[in-house]
């Protein structure tokens, strides 16, 4: 099972795996074959589960909850119950020292990839659906 660096694997795999799909990058860059390969890669990730460990909270007092670790910051949708939402309430991610934020979490998420616009040039938004929390700590 994936641990803390799972998202690094996901992000790195995009740049490592896709060029090997065809004989050369030039042969498929900007072609329907490249788009199909990238779409298939993201479809394979969509719905997969992984373990996370890192900081959780909102930014600038907003309503959206984010998870952050060494791989980046990801929007979180909660499906772990009312108590988890109450625990996370008031948690803020530190702007410049995100990993040092006071609220830390370990849990299991499902990856949700929004590919509705089918425009790979705009990027693909990766969200996490948090459905299980193994530990939550708040240090303030």
N, C-alpha and C positions, 0 to 999 in steps of 0.2 A: 504494500500500500504506500502511496505517496506520502511524504511528510512535508516539512517546511519548504523545501525547494521545488515543490511540484509545479508552481507557476513559472519558475525559471525554466523548467523543462518544457512547458507548454510554449512559452514565448521563444525560447531558443530553438525548439523543434521547427518552428515556422521557417526560420532562416536556414537551418541545417538540412531539414528533410526535403523541402520543396525543390531546391535545385537538382537533387538527385532523381527526381521523378522523370525527367527527360534526359536526353543525351547531353544537352548543354542549356544553360540559362537563356542564351540568346535564341534558341530554337522555340522557346515557349513564352518568353517575356512579352506581356501585353497581348497575349492571344487567348482565345477561349479555352485552350488546354490548361493554361496557367490558372485562369479563373476557376475552372472546374477542379483542379488539384487543390487549390486553396480552400474552396468551398467544401470539398470532401473532407479535408483536414479538420476544419472547424466543426462540421457536422459530426465528426467522430468524437470531438471533445464535448459537444453540447450534451448535457445530461449526465456527464461523468461525475463521480464523487471523489473528493480528496480531503485529506486532513489538513487543517490550517493551524498556524500558531503565529500570533502577532498582535498588533494594536487594533483597537476598534473604537469608533466614535464618529461624531459629526464634524463638519468643518464650518467655522465662522457662525456657529449657533444655528445652522440650518437643520432641516428635517431629514435629509438623506443620511444614512449610516454608511460608513466606509470601513473596510478592512485594509490594513497596510502591513506589509512585511518587506523583506529585502528585495522582492521582485517588483513592487509597485503598490498602487492604491486601487482598490476595486469597490464598486458599489455593492452593498449588501441588502438583500431582501430577507426579512426575518420570517421563518417558519418554525421557530423553536418554542413558541409559546409566549404568553403574557409576562411571565416572570423574567424571561431573558430581556424582553423589551424594557421592563422596569429597571433591571440591573444596568443596562446600557444607557438609560436616560441620564443626561447630563455629562456623558463622556465626550470629550473633545480631543481630536487629534492635534498634536503639536504641529505647527506649520513647518518648522525647519528641522525639528528633531522627531519626526513622525514615529520612529521605532521606540522612542523614549516616552511615548504618551502614557498617561496614567492608567488607562484601561487596557488590559491584555486578555486575550482569549485563546483558547484551544478548542477546536471543534471540528465538525464535519460539514462540508458544504457540497452542494450540487452546482456545477458550472452551467450557467445560462448564457448563451451567445446570441446576441441580437444581430441577425443578418437579414433583416427585413428589406433594407433598401438595396441589397445586392450590389453595392458599390464598394469594392475592396479598396479603392483609393481613399475613401473617407475613413477607413479603419473599421474595425469590428469591436463593438462594446462587449466586454466580458463582465458579467455580474455573478455574484455568488448568492446562492440561496442557503442561508444558515439554518440547518434543521436539527443539529445536535450540538450541545455545548458540554465539553468534558470539564473545562475549568474556566473561571472568570475571576480576575483580580482587579482591584481598583486601589491605586496608591496615590494619595494626594497630599 
